Amino acid sequence: MKLRSVAIATMVTASLLGCGSDDASGYAVTFTPSTTASAPRLIKLVQKSKSGGRVVVQVMMFGPDATLDMYSFAFDVHIGDPDVLRFVTGSDTPGNALVASGGQTVDSIVAVGGGTDFSTIVVGVSKLGGGPGNGLPGAQAVVVELAFDVRSAGTTTLTLTGSGGNPARVFDSTGAVIGNVTFDSDSASVQGTPTGGGGGY
């Protein structure tokens, strides 16, 4: 089963998309990655950029492993304290871990857990159009980029987790789980500090 079906199934109850802060400019943000060392076939959270109270986080996969047949990814990102940090709806951007070929496209589907639970970010990234997956010939590649806004002063965790009762998974072009890919179980941390310029709700 391709990821688009998996992602839609896990998001069927996600009726309410999350929001980012209306104005995160009153905060400074500090992102600290987990201490897990990079290694081939490891996926972890790293910072791409930050501005004011907004941080752009990359879900990074490390290589090389040109033998992989990667077609899709399904996982959650858990925010420890969503009163401190929120996902910015519509900020998801697929990276270069999946390489489209032969008429394929690459798409991401991201939603917040639904209701008043803003702590669970459900993520699906997949090739569409059939055909083969691809390996990771270089030292690293980005699965997806996600932006988060600080809502209040404090510190929270960001953790890669499983989705819909399943572990975090990478699928090959046949729909089978690739077993030799590891998602970082340690958390990154994000701190929001007021700068005196307002912000928050």
RODO-2510 file (C-alpha; in nm, 4 decimals, decimal comma):
residues 201
     n   res          X          Y          Z
     1     m     0,0000     0,0000     0,0000
     2     k     0,1462     0,3313    -0,1023
     3     l     0,1905     0,6098     0,1535
     4     r    -0,0839     0,8337     0,0161
     5     s    -0,3389     0,5737     0,1307
     6     v    -0,1552     0,5250     0,4605
     7     a    -0,1379     0,8985     0,5294
     8     i    -0,5028     0,9611     0,4425
     9     a    -0,6105     0,6729     0,6666
    10     t    -0,4150     0,8070     0,9632
    11     m    -0,5423     1,1603     0,9050
    12     v    -0,9091     1,0804     0,8623
    13     t    -0,9850     1,2133     1,2101
    14     a    -0,7654     1,5215     1,1701
    15     s    -1,0475     1,7676     1,1160
    16     l    -0,8731     2,0685     1,2601
    17     l    -0,5410     2,1857     1,1219
    18     g    -0,2960     2,3461     1,3608
    19     c    -0,1866     2,7041     1,3467
    20     g     0,1335     2,8859     1,4073
    21     s     0,1583     3,1921     1,6249
    22     d    -0,0110     3,4979     1,4798
    23     d     0,3023     3,6915     1,5688
    24     a     0,6168     3,5087     1,6791
    25     s     0,8331     3,8183     1,6338
    26     g     0,8266     3,8937     2,0067
    27     y     1,0387     3,5877     2,0755
    28     a     1,3816     3,4505     2,0053
    29     v     1,3989     3,0779     1,9400
    30     t     1,6788     2,8318     2,0165
    31     f     1,6817     2,4845     1,8630
    32     t     1,9020     2,2129     2,0115
    33     p     1,9222     1,8817     1,8229
    34     s     1,9429     1,5477     2,0007
    35     t     2,2866     1,4167     2,0867
    36     t     2,2375     1,1126     1,8617
    37     a     2,5342     1,0868     1,6258
    38     s     2,4642     1,0806     1,2530
    39     a     2,4965     0,7393     1,0889
    40     p     2,3819     0,5826     0,7616
    41     r     2,0046     0,5154     0,7532
    42     l     1,9383     0,7353     1,0600
    43     i     1,6617     0,9980     1,0450
    44     k     1,6709     1,2883     1,2912
    45     l     1,5567     1,6497     1,3367
    46     v     1,8002     1,9299     1,2543
    47     q     1,7640     2,3059     1,2223
    48     k     1,7647     2,4672     0,8801
    49     s     1,7052     2,8308     0,9806
    50     k     1,5410     3,0566     1,2351
    51     s     1,4030     3,4101     1,2398
    52     g     1,2465     3,5758     1,5403
    53     g     1,0281     3,3141     1,7049
    54     r     1,0083     3,0871     1,3995
    55     v     1,2340     2,7891     1,3391
    56     v     1,2443     2,5763     1,0237
    57     v     1,3292     2,2157     1,1043
    58     q     1,4492     1,9548     0,8575
    59     v     1,3743     1,5860     0,8945
    60     m     1,7167     1,4693     0,7810
    61     m     1,8183     1,1224     0,6652
    62     f     2,1846     1,0299     0,6706
    63     g     2,3685     0,8126     0,4182
    64     p     2,5171     0,6843     0,2122
    65     d     2,3097     0,3816     0,1150
    66     a     2,2518     0,3603    -0,2586
    67     t     2,0863     0,0169    -0,2200
    68     l     1,7671     0,1557    -0,0646
    69     d     1,4405     0,1568    -0,2602
    70     m     1,2730     0,4488    -0,0798
    71     y     0,9247     0,5364    -0,1972
    72     s     0,7447     0,6877     0,1025
    73     f     0,7734     0,7951     0,4664
    74     a     0,5085     0,7861     0,7426
    75     f     0,5762     0,9246     1,0917
    76     d     0,4659     1,1817     1,3485
    77     v     0,6465     1,4737     1,5058
    78     h     0,5424     1,5160     1,8695
    79     i     0,5554     1,8564     2,0397
    80     g     0,6048     1,8128     2,4128
    81     d     0,4320     2,1413     2,5046
    82     p     0,2143     2,2873     2,2272
    83     d     0,1496     2,5941     2,4443
    84     v     0,5151     2,6845     2,3798
    85     l     0,5434     2,5791     2,0148
    86     r     0,3044     2,5202     1,7228
    87     f     0,3426     2,3819     1,3736
    88     v     0,2851     2,6408     1,0999
    89     t     0,0091     2,5057     0,8787
    90     g     0,1106     2,4762     0,5125
    91     s     0,4813     2,5148     0,5839
    92     d     0,5726     2,1575     0,4870
    93     t     0,8081     2,1277     0,1903
    94     p     0,9308     1,7916     0,0576
    95     g     1,3089     1,7670     0,0466
    96     n     1,5486     1,5776    -0,1776
    97     a     1,5445     1,2356    -0,0083
    98     l     1,2852     1,1123    -0,2587
    99     v     1,3921     1,1703    -0,6176
   100     a     1,1136     1,1690    -0,8778
   101     s     1,1811     0,9841    -1,2030
   102     g     0,9864     0,8537    -1,5006
   103     g     0,6897     1,0864    -1,4586
   104     q     0,6735     1,0555    -1,0806
   105     t     0,6001     1,3465    -0,8458
   106     v     0,6799     1,3859    -0,4753
   107     d     0,4147     1,5131    -0,2336
   108     s     0,3838     1,5754     0,1402
   109     i     0,0657     1,5482     0,3449
   110     v     0,0828     1,7031     0,6917
   111     a    -0,1913     1,7570     0,9495
   112     v    -0,2275     1,8233     1,3202
   113     g    -0,3893     1,5511     1,5318
   114     g    -0,7335     1,7106     1,5442
   115     g    -0,9629     1,8647     1,8025
   116     t    -0,7689     2,0609     2,0615
   117     d    -0,4598     1,8389     2,0426
   118     f    -0,1896     2,0416     1,8708
   119     s     0,0924     1,8185     1,9951
   120     t     0,0835     1,5565     1,7170
   121     i     0,1974     1,6455     1,3659
   122     v     0,1114     1,3600     1,1259
   123     v     0,3549     1,3517     0,8339
   124     g     0,3426     1,1595     0,5084
   125     v     0,5914     1,2101     0,2246
   126     s     0,5623     0,9960    -0,0871
   127     k     0,6378     0,9494    -0,4498
   128     l     0,3250     0,9374    -0,6644
   129     g     0,2827     0,7728    -1,0009
   130     g     0,4277     0,4284    -0,9459
   131     g     0,7685     0,3129    -1,0552
   132     p     1,0860     0,2582    -0,8526
   133     g     1,2077     0,4098    -0,5310
   134     n     1,5561     0,5505    -0,4913
   135     g     1,8620     0,5171    -0,2735
   136     l     2,0608     0,7776    -0,0829
   137     p     2,4017     0,8045    -0,2481
   138     g     2,5193     1,1117    -0,0553
   139     a     2,6000     1,1862     0,3084
   140     q     2,2538     1,3271     0,3853
   141     a     1,9214     1,4264     0,2345
   142     v     1,6098     1,6066     0,3573
   143     v     1,2816     1,4153     0,3860
   144     v     1,0679     1,7239     0,4589
   145     e     1,0983     2,0736     0,6055
   146     l     0,8552     2,1937     0,8756
   147     a     0,8221     2,5378     1,0349
   148     f     0,7258     2,5997     1,3979
   149     d     0,6360     2,9220     1,5796
   150     v     0,6953     3,0043     1,9440
   151     r     0,3695     3,0871     2,1244
   152     s     0,4978     3,1513     2,4751
   153     a     0,8190     3,1575     2,6760
   154     g     0,9498     2,8172     2,7760
   155     t     1,1171     2,5018     2,6526
   156     t     0,9646     2,2022     2,4800
   157     t     1,0719     1,8852     2,3053
   158     l     1,0317     1,7764     1,9428
   159     t     1,0373     1,4015     1,8893
   160     l     1,0014     1,1706     1,5901
   161     t     0,7429     0,9028     1,6701
   162     g     0,5205     0,6441     1,5071
   163     s     0,1828     0,7254     1,3559
   164     g    -0,1647     0,5749     1,3976
   165     g    -0,0455     0,3036     1,6339
   166     n     0,2369     0,2039     1,3986
   167     p     0,6085     0,2748     1,4361
   168     a     0,7686     0,5406     1,2178
   169     r     0,8250     0,3735     0,8818
   170     v     0,9847     0,4039     0,5394
   171     f     0,8251     0,2042     0,2561
   172     d     0,9799     0,0712    -0,0625
   173     s     0,8216     0,0770    -0,4086
   174     t     0,6287    -0,2455    -0,3376
   175     g     0,4719    -0,1040    -0,0204
   176     a     0,6924    -0,3119     0,2102
   177     v     0,8549    -0,1555     0,5158
   178     i     1,2295    -0,0962     0,4845
   179     g     1,3592    -0,2436     0,8074
   180     n     1,7090    -0,1038     0,8230
   181     v     1,6120     0,2644     0,8636
   182     t     1,6187     0,4093     1,2164
   183     f     1,4226     0,7105     1,3412
   184     d     1,5962     0,9006     1,6205
   185     s     1,4202     0,8158     1,9488
   186     d     1,5889     1,1007     2,1360
   187     s     1,4256     1,4431     2,1375
   188     a     1,5404     1,7777     2,0078
   189     s     1,4514     2,0780     2,2246
   190     v     1,3187     2,4237     2,1385
   191     q     1,3310     2,7236     2,3696
   192     g     1,1310     3,0424     2,3263
   193     t     1,2601     3,3575     2,4951
   194     p     1,0708     3,6914     2,5000
   195     t     1,2523     3,9778     2,3318
   196     g     1,0251     4,2542     2,4589
   197     g     0,8556     4,3011     2,1211
   198     g     0,5190     4,1518     2,2057
   199     g     0,4124     3,8296     2,0392
   200     g     0,2119     3,5412     2,1689
   201     y    -0,1626     3,5215     2,1974
***
